[in-house]
């Protein structure tokens, strides 16, 4: 949930509810989807794929 982050220029939140809470008070929202990416890499590697970044 949205906790008082008014004193900070950069605010961090989690999930859809976080986006909904921060959207009205933010000029820009950046979504980082690291967990899904990491999971995809792990699954691909465990099946023999080679990942090039």
C-alpha positions in Angstrom: 0.0 0.0 0.0 0.9 3.6 -0.4 2.8 4.8 2.6 3.7 8.5 3.3 6.5 9.2 0.8 5.6 12.8 0.3 9.1 14.0 1.5 10.8 12.0 -1.3 11.2 12.8 -5.0 11.3 9.1 -5.9 8.6 6.9 -4.6 8.5 3.1 -4.8 5.5 0.8 -4.7 4.5 -2.8 -5.6 1.9 -4.2 -7.9 -1.3 -2.8 -9.4 -2.5 -1.1 -6.3 0.8 0.7 -5.9 0.5 2.1 -9.5 -3.1 3.2 -8.8 -2.0 5.0 -5.6 1.1 6.7 -7.1 -0.4 7.7 -10.5 -2.3 10.7 -9.2 0.8 12.1 -7.4 3.4 11.2 -10.0 4.7 12.9 -13.2 6.3 9.6 -14.4 5.8 6.0 -13.4 8.5 3.4 -14.3 7.4 -0.3 -14.1 10.2 -2.8 -13.5 9.3 -6.4 -14.3 12.4 -8.1 -13.0 10.8 -11.1 -11.3 9.1 -12.3 -14.5 12.2 -11.8 -16.5 14.3 -13.7 -14.0 11.7 -16.5 -14.0 11.8 -16.7 -17.8 15.6 -16.9 -17.8 15.6 -19.6 -15.2 13.0 -21.7 -17.1 14.9 -21.2 -20.4 18.3 -22.1 -18.9 16.9 -25.2 -17.1 15.7 -26.4 -20.5 19.1 -25.9 -22.2 18.6 -22.5 -23.8 21.5 -20.0 -24.1 20.5 -16.5 -23.2 22.4 -13.6 -24.9 21.9 -10.1 -23.4 
